[in-house]
Amino acid sequence: MRIFIMRHGEAQNFAPSDAERPLTPRGELQSRQMAEHLAEQLDGQLDMVWVSPYLRAQQTWQTMVDCLPPAAKVMTVDDITPYGEAEQVAAYIKAVIGVERPETLLVVSHLPLVGYLTAELVAGIQPPMFQTSAIAVIDFNPETELATFVEQVIPHG
């Protein structure tokens, strides 16, 4: 199966709280660009999407949804905010994959979690840096729970 871990699009610097920071127009553009790239890799199948409850992550997903195949299941997951614990989130991902057996999972989250989560799933790598809207692509074997880092895709412009 394939896991896509994505950092939200570029967000405004200021808002009443960190959770309320909206995307910038550039963030919307980058997110759409990444959705178009992702659509080519999905082969018409998007089984699960997990999105942080923070506004910028929700808006990232909303800007992507029209470019992607319809997702079978979309969930807002409270544990994938910037303050999420990578070890717990990785365990949750493995448990859900073990039960529901999706072929694809897209996680839309934040720094620093996206980097630590990638390293938690793929043994032996350092947490990668993520530009806004960047996506880490991971092949995950549900039987062995072994993961391989395939690539990191970054937006252009």
MITI-435978 format. One record per residue (C-alpha): x negated, y negated, z; residue number from 1. Coordinates in steps of 0.1 Angstrom, whole numbers, plus 2048, in hexadecimal, padded with zeros to 3 digits. Layout:
N
+-----+-----+-----+-----+
!   x !   y !   z !   n !
+-----+-----+-----+-----+
!   X !   Y !   Z ! NUM !
...
+-----+-----+-----+-----+
END
This chain:
157
+-----+-----+-----+-----+
!   x !   y !   z !   n !
+-----+-----+-----+-----+
! 800 ! 800 ! 800 !   1 !
! 7F5 ! 7DC ! 7FC !   2 !
! 7F5 ! 7C1 ! 817 !   3 !
! 7F3 ! 79C ! 80D !   4 !
! 7E9 ! 784 ! 829 !   5 !
! 7EF ! 760 ! 820 !   6 !
! 7E8 ! 73F ! 831 !   7 !
! 804 ! 725 ! 82D !   8 !
! 800 ! 709 ! 814 !   9 !
! 7F0 ! 6E7 ! 81C !  10 !
! 804 ! 6D6 ! 837 !  11 !
! 808 ! 6B2 ! 844 !  12 !
! 7EF ! 6A9 ! 85F !  13 !
! 809 ! 69A ! 877 !  14 !
! 82C ! 6A4 ! 883 !  15 !
! 83E ! 6A4 ! 8A5 !  16 !
! 82E ! 6C6 ! 8AC !  17 !
! 816 ! 6DE ! 89A !  18 !
! 834 ! 6F5 ! 893 !  19 !
! 846 ! 6D9 ! 880 !  20 !
! 82A ! 6CF ! 867 !  21 !
! 839 ! 6D0 ! 844 !  22 !
! 827 ! 6D9 ! 824 !  23 !
! 818 ! 6BE ! 80E !  24 !
! 821 ! 6BC ! 7E9 !  25 !
! 7FF ! 6CC ! 7E2 !  26 !
! 807 ! 6E8 ! 7FB !  27 !
! 827 ! 6EF ! 7E8 !  28 !
! 814 ! 6EF ! 7C7 !  29 !
! 7F9 ! 707 ! 7D4 !  30 !
! 813 ! 71E ! 7E3 !  31 !
! 826 ! 721 ! 7C2 !  32 !
! 805 ! 727 ! 7B0 !  33 !
! 7FC ! 743 ! 7C8 !  34 !
! 81F ! 752 ! 7C4 !  35 !
! 81B ! 753 ! 79F !  36 !
! 7FA ! 765 ! 7A3 !  37 !
! 809 ! 77D ! 7BD !  38 !
! 826 ! 785 ! 7A7 !  39 !
! 80E ! 793 ! 78D !  40 !
! 800 ! 7AB ! 7A8 !  41 !
! 821 ! 7B7 ! 7B6 !  42 !
! 82E ! 7CB ! 798 !  43 !
! 852 ! 7BF ! 7A0 !  44 !
! 851 ! 7CC ! 7C3 !  45 !
! 850 ! 7B8 ! 7E4 !  46 !
! 85B ! 7CD ! 801 !  47 !
! 854 ! 7B8 ! 820 !  48 !
! 84D ! 794 ! 827 !  49 !
! 843 ! 788 ! 84A !  50 !
! 843 ! 762 ! 84F !  51 !
! 838 ! 74D ! 86D !  52 !
! 854 ! 738 ! 87C !  53 !
! 840 ! 719 ! 877 !  54 !
! 84E ! 700 ! 85E !  55 !
! 830 ! 700 ! 846 !  56 !
! 830 ! 726 ! 844 !  57 !
! 856 ! 727 ! 83E !  58 !
! 853 ! 70D ! 823 !  59 !
! 836 ! 720 ! 813 !  60 !
! 84C ! 73F ! 810 !  61 !
! 869 ! 72A ! 803 !  62 !
! 854 ! 71B ! 7E7 !  63 !
! 848 ! 73E ! 7DD !  64 !
! 869 ! 751 ! 7DE !  65 !
! 874 ! 747 ! 7BB !  66 !
! 854 ! 753 ! 7AB !  67 !
! 853 ! 775 ! 7BC !  68 !
! 868 ! 795 ! 7B8 !  69 !
! 885 ! 795 ! 7D1 !  70 !
! 877 ! 7A1 ! 7F3 !  71 !
! 889 ! 7BF ! 802 !  72 !
! 884 ! 7B2 ! 825 !  73 !
! 87A ! 78F ! 831 !  74 !
! 873 ! 789 ! 856 !  75 !
! 869 ! 76B ! 86B !  76 !
! 84F ! 77A ! 883 !  77 !
! 848 ! 765 ! 8A2 !  78 !
! 827 ! 776 ! 8A9 !  79 !
! 816 ! 769 ! 889 !  80 !
! 811 ! 745 ! 893 !  81 !
! 7EE ! 735 ! 895 !  82 !
! 7ED ! 743 ! 8B9 !  83 !
! 7F6 ! 767 ! 8B0 !  84 !
! 7E0 ! 784 ! 8BC !  85 !
! 7D0 ! 795 ! 89E !  86 !
! 7CD ! 7B7 ! 8B0 !  87 !
! 7F2 ! 7B7 ! 8BA !  88 !
! 7FE ! 7AC ! 897 !  89 !
! 7E8 ! 7C6 ! 886 !  90 !
! 7F7 ! 7E1 ! 89D !  91 !
! 81A ! 7D4 ! 895 !  92 !
! 812 ! 7D5 ! 86F !  93 !
! 805 ! 7F9 ! 872 !  94 !
! 824 ! 804 ! 886 !  95 !
! 83D ! 7F4 ! 86E !  96 !
! 82A ! 803 ! 850 !  97 !
! 82A ! 825 ! 861 !  98 !
! 850 ! 824 ! 865 !  99 !
! 85D ! 810 ! 847 ! 100 !
! 842 ! 81A ! 82D ! 101 !
! 843 ! 7FA ! 818 ! 102 !
! 82C ! 7F9 ! 7F9 ! 103 !
! 826 ! 7D4 ! 7FE ! 104 !
! 825 ! 7BC ! 81B ! 105 !
! 820 ! 796 ! 819 ! 106 !
! 817 ! 784 ! 839 ! 107 !
! 819 ! 75E ! 838 ! 108 !
! 807 ! 750 ! 856 ! 109 !
! 7EC ! 738 ! 863 ! 110 !
! 7C8 ! 733 ! 86C ! 111 !
! 7B8 ! 742 ! 881 ! 112 !
! 7CF ! 760 ! 881 ! 113 !
! 7CC ! 767 ! 85B ! 114 !
! 7A7 ! 76C ! 85D ! 115 !
! 7A7 ! 780 ! 87D ! 116 !
! 7C4 ! 796 ! 871 ! 117 !
! 7B1 ! 79E ! 851 ! 118 !
! 792 ! 7A8 ! 865 ! 119 !
! 7A8 ! 7BC ! 87D ! 120 !
! 7B7 ! 7D0 ! 861 ! 121 !
! 797 ! 7D5 ! 84D ! 122 !
! 77C ! 7E4 ! 863 ! 123 !
! 759 ! 7D6 ! 860 ! 124 !
! 760 ! 7B4 ! 850 ! 125 !
! 75C ! 791 ! 85F ! 126 !
! 77C ! 77D ! 860 ! 127 !
! 77E ! 76B ! 83F ! 128 !
! 785 ! 746 ! 83C ! 129 !
! 7A6 ! 73D ! 82C ! 130 !
! 7AC ! 71D ! 818 ! 131 !
! 7D1 ! 712 ! 818 ! 132 !
! 7E6 ! 72A ! 803 ! 133 !
! 7CA ! 743 ! 800 ! 134 !
! 7D3 ! 768 ! 800 ! 135 !
! 7BF ! 786 ! 80C ! 136 !
! 7C8 ! 7A6 ! 7FA ! 137 !
! 7C4 ! 7C6 ! 80E ! 138 !
! 7CA ! 7EA ! 803 ! 139 !
! 7D7 ! 7FE ! 821 ! 140 !
! 7DB ! 823 ! 824 ! 141 !
! 7F8 ! 82B ! 83C ! 142 !
! 7EC ! 84F ! 841 ! 143 !
! 7C9 ! 846 ! 84D ! 144 !
! 7CF ! 822 ! 857 ! 145 !
! 7AF ! 819 ! 844 ! 146 !
! 7AF ! 7F8 ! 832 ! 147 !
! 799 ! 7EA ! 816 ! 148 !
! 795 ! 7C5 ! 80F ! 149 !
! 79C ! 7C1 ! 7EA ! 150 !
! 798 ! 79B ! 7E4 ! 151 !
! 7A1 ! 779 ! 7F0 ! 152 !
! 7B4 ! 763 ! 7D8 ! 153 !
! 7B2 ! 73D ! 7DB ! 154 !
! 7C7 ! 723 ! 7CA ! 155 !
! 7B8 ! 70D ! 7AF ! 156 !
! 7B9 ! 6E7 ! 7B2 ! 157 !
+-----+-----+-----+-----+
END
